[in-house]
């Protein structure tokens, strides 16, 4: 029980008021939808791998942007399509720095790269 005698939500239920769900949303309604298909995913991944391999990892940011745009284009949040607004050039300088630090530290710096890259991807994903 809380201070004002409210019962906590039961396990497996989605509370509505006061727990981060917008007013007007119904408990248990689907808020995410993904409409991507296997063929487009495979083609996008293959192109991303080819870009990365043939440039020895230097153009990996452009592959990330390609894949993230596909993911966002096929993802809907409360009926609204997402859009990825990042660019390969927007993270290219950081990627070169991260790549060099990973080489110098024999891969140890990768533990810091992943969270920073994930943060960049999330910050660059917006409503369309």
C-alpha positions as YAML, in Angstrom:
chain: A
units: angstrom
residues:
- id: 1
  name: UNK
  ca: [0.00, 0.00, 0.00]
- id: 2
  name: UNK
  ca: [1.08, 3.52, -0.63]
- id: 3
  name: UNK
  ca: [0.71, 6.54, 1.61]
- id: 4
  name: UNK
  ca: [-2.74, 7.40, 0.25]
- id: 5
  name: UNK
  ca: [-4.00, 3.79, 0.59]
- id: 6
  name: UNK
  ca: [-3.76, 2.98, -3.13]
- id: 7
  name: UNK
  ca: [-3.13, -0.63, -3.98]
- id: 8
  name: UNK
  ca: [-0.14, -1.30, -6.24]
- id: 9
  name: UNK
  ca: [-1.03, -2.72, -9.64]
- id: 10
  name: UNK
  ca: [-1.43, -6.48, -9.85]
- id: 11
  name: UNK
  ca: [1.31, -8.43, -11.59]
- id: 12
  name: UNK
  ca: [0.76, -8.52, -15.33]
- id: 13
  name: UNK
  ca: [-1.60, -5.55, -15.47]
- id: 14
  name: UNK
  ca: [-0.92, -2.13, -16.90]
- id: 15
  name: UNK
  ca: [-2.01, 0.71, -14.59]
- id: 16
  name: UNK
  ca: [-3.21, 3.89, -16.27]
- id: 17
  name: UNK
  ca: [-3.20, 6.94, -14.03]
- id: 18
  name: UNK
  ca: [0.00, 8.13, -12.39]
- id: 19
  name: UNK
  ca: [2.27, 5.45, -13.77]
- id: 20
  name: UNK
  ca: [3.61, 7.03, -16.96]
- id: 21
  name: UNK
  ca: [0.81, 5.99, -19.31]
- id: 22
  name: UNK
  ca: [-0.83, 8.98, -21.01]
- id: 23
  name: UNK
  ca: [-4.34, 9.89, -19.92]
- id: 24
  name: UNK
  ca: [-6.89, 8.51, -22.36]
- id: 25
  name: UNK
  ca: [-4.90, 5.34, -23.03]
- id: 26
  name: UNK
  ca: [-6.63, 2.12, -22.19]
- id: 27
  name: UNK
  ca: [-4.88, -0.40, -20.01]
- id: 28
  name: UNK
  ca: [-3.61, -3.34, -22.00]
- id: 29
  name: UNK
  ca: [-3.76, -1.60, -25.38]
- id: 30
  name: UNK
  ca: [-0.91, -2.10, -27.81]
- id: 31
  name: UNK
  ca: [1.37, 0.95, -28.00]
- id: 32
  name: UNK
  ca: [4.08, -0.44, -30.31]
- id: 33
  name: UNK
  ca: [3.68, -1.90, -33.76]
- id: 34
  name: UNK
  ca: [6.35, -3.20, -36.12]
- id: 35
  name: UNK
  ca: [5.61, -3.68, -39.82]
- id: 36
  name: UNK
  ca: [9.01, -4.71, -41.22]
- id: 37
  name: UNK
  ca: [9.40, -7.76, -43.43]
- id: 38
  name: UNK
  ca: [12.09, -10.38, -43.78]
- id: 39
  name: UNK
  ca: [13.12, -9.49, -47.35]
- id: 40
  name: UNK
  ca: [13.68, -5.78, -46.68]
- id: 41
  name: UNK
  ca: [15.44, -6.56, -43.38]
- id: 42
  name: UNK
  ca: [17.76, -9.02, -45.10]
- id: 43
  name: UNK
  ca: [18.59, -6.59, -47.91]
- id: 44
  name: UNK
  ca: [19.27, -3.76, -45.48]
- id: 45
  name: UNK
  ca: [21.47, -5.93, -43.26]
- id: 46
  name: UNK
  ca: [23.38, -7.29, -46.25]
- id: 47
  name: UNK
  ca: [24.07, -3.81, -47.59]
- id: 48
  name: UNK
  ca: [25.17, -2.66, -44.10]
- id: 49
  name: UNK
  ca: [27.57, -5.61, -43.81]
- id: 50
  name: UNK
  ca: [29.02, -4.97, -47.26]
- id: 51
  name: UNK
  ca: [29.56, -1.26, -46.49]
- id: 52
  name: UNK
  ca: [31.34, -2.17, -43.26]
- id: 53
  name: UNK
  ca: [33.47, -5.00, -44.64]
- id: 54
  name: UNK
  ca: [34.63, -3.26, -47.82]
- id: 55
  name: UNK
  ca: [35.67, -0.13, -45.89]
- id: 56
  name: UNK
  ca: [37.31, -2.13, -43.06]
- id: 57
  name: UNK
  ca: [34.87, -0.67, -40.54]
- id: 58
  name: UNK
  ca: [35.58, 2.97, -41.31]
- id: 59
  name: UNK
  ca: [32.14, 3.55, -42.87]
- id: 60
  name: UNK
  ca: [30.27, 1.60, -40.19]
- id: 61
  name: UNK
  ca: [28.35, 4.77, -39.14]
- id: 62
  name: UNK
  ca: [26.71, 4.86, -42.57]
- id: 63
  name: UNK
  ca: [25.66, 1.22, -42.19]
- id: 64
  name: UNK
  ca: [24.21, 2.02, -38.75]
- id: 65
  name: UNK
  ca: [22.20, 4.89, -40.23]
- id: 66
  name: UNK
  ca: [20.90, 2.65, -43.02]
- id: 67
  name: UNK
  ca: [19.73, -0.01, -40.57]
- id: 68
  name: UNK
  ca: [18.29, 2.47, -38.06]
- id: 69
  name: UNK
  ca: [16.29, 4.23, -40.78]
- id: 70
  name: UNK
  ca: [14.79, 0.89, -41.79]
- id: 71
  name: UNK
  ca: [13.94, 0.04, -38.17]
- id: 72
  name: UNK
  ca: [12.36, 3.43, -37.46]
- id: 73
  name: UNK
  ca: [10.42, 3.46, -40.74]
- id: 74
  name: UNK
  ca: [8.79, 0.17, -39.78]
- id: 75
  name: UNK
  ca: [8.10, 1.01, -36.12]
- id: 76
  name: UNK
  ca: [4.98, 2.77, -34.87]
- id: 77
  name: UNK
  ca: [4.44, 4.15, -31.36]
- id: 78
  name: UNK
  ca: [0.80, 4.75, -30.47]
- id: 79
  name: UNK
  ca: [-0.02, 4.74, -34.17]
- id: 80
  name: UNK
  ca: [2.66, 7.28, -35.09]
- id: 81
  name: UNK
  ca: [5.57, 6.26, -37.30]
- id: 82
  name: UNK
  ca: [9.09, 6.81, -36.04]
- id: 83
  name: UNK
  ca: [11.85, 8.46, -38.06]
- id: 84
  name: UNK
  ca: [15.61, 8.25, -37.68]
- id: 85
  name: UNK
  ca: [17.15, 11.70, -38.26]
- id: 86
  name: UNK
  ca: [20.82, 10.87, -37.66]
- id: 87
  name: UNK
  ca: [23.39, 10.91, -40.45]
- id: 88
  name: UNK
  ca: [26.57, 8.97, -41.04]
- id: 89
  name: UNK
  ca: [28.56, 12.19, -41.07]
- id: 90
  name: UNK
  ca: [26.95, 13.18, -37.76]
- id: 91
  name: UNK
  ca: [28.77, 10.41, -35.92]
- id: 92
  name: UNK
  ca: [31.68, 9.76, -38.28]
- id: 93
  name: UNK
  ca: [34.23, 11.77, -36.25]
- id: 94
  name: UNK
  ca: [33.25, 10.05, -33.02]
- id: 95
  name: UNK
  ca: [33.38, 6.66, -34.74]
- id: 96
  name: UNK
  ca: [36.95, 7.23, -35.95]
- id: 97
  name: UNK
  ca: [37.95, 8.25, -32.40]
- id: 98
  name: UNK
  ca: [36.19, 5.21, -30.93]
- id: 99
  name: UNK
  ca: [37.75, 2.88, -33.50]
- id: 100
  name: UNK
  ca: [41.25, 4.14, -32.73]
- id: 101
  name: UNK
  ca: [40.69, 3.87, -28.98]
- id: 102
  name: UNK
  ca: [39.42, 0.30, -29.42]
- id: 103
  name: UNK
  ca: [42.54, -0.59, -31.39]
- id: 104
  name: UNK
  ca: [44.88, 1.08, -28.88]
- id: 105
  name: UNK
  ca: [43.21, -0.58, -25.88]
- id: 106
  name: UNK
  ca: [42.99, -3.97, -27.62]
- id: 107
  name: UNK
  ca: [39.19, -3.87, -27.62]
- id: 108
  name: UNK
  ca: [38.62, -2.84, -24.01]
- id: 109
  name: UNK
  ca: [37.13, 0.51, -25.07]
- id: 110
  name: UNK
  ca: [34.27, -1.30, -26.83]
- id: 111
  name: UNK
  ca: [32.54, -1.48, -23.45]
- id: 112
  name: UNK
  ca: [32.20, 2.32, -23.63]
- id: 113
  name: UNK
  ca: [31.40, 2.52, -27.34]
- id: 114
  name: UNK
  ca: [28.22, 0.45, -27.30]
- id: 115
  name: UNK
  ca: [26.32, 2.57, -24.73]
- id: 116
  name: UNK
  ca: [27.37, 5.79, -26.46]
- id: 117
  name: UNK
  ca: [26.32, 4.48, -29.86]
- id: 118
  name: UNK
  ca: [22.99, 3.29, -28.43]
- id: 119
  name: UNK
  ca: [22.46, 6.71, -26.81]
- id: 120
  name: UNK
  ca: [23.11, 8.42, -30.16]
- id: 121
  name: UNK
  ca: [20.65, 6.10, -31.94]
- id: 122
  name: UNK
  ca: [17.90, 6.70, -29.39]
- id: 123
  name: UNK
  ca: [18.42, 10.47, -29.36]
- id: 124
  name: UNK
  ca: [18.17, 10.57, -33.17]
- id: 125
  name: UNK
  ca: [14.89, 8.63, -33.32]
- id: 126
  name: UNK
  ca: [11.84, 10.91, -33.38]
- id: 127
  name: UNK
  ca: [8.20, 10.87, -34.43]
- id: 128
  name: UNK
  ca: [7.77, 11.25, -38.20]
...
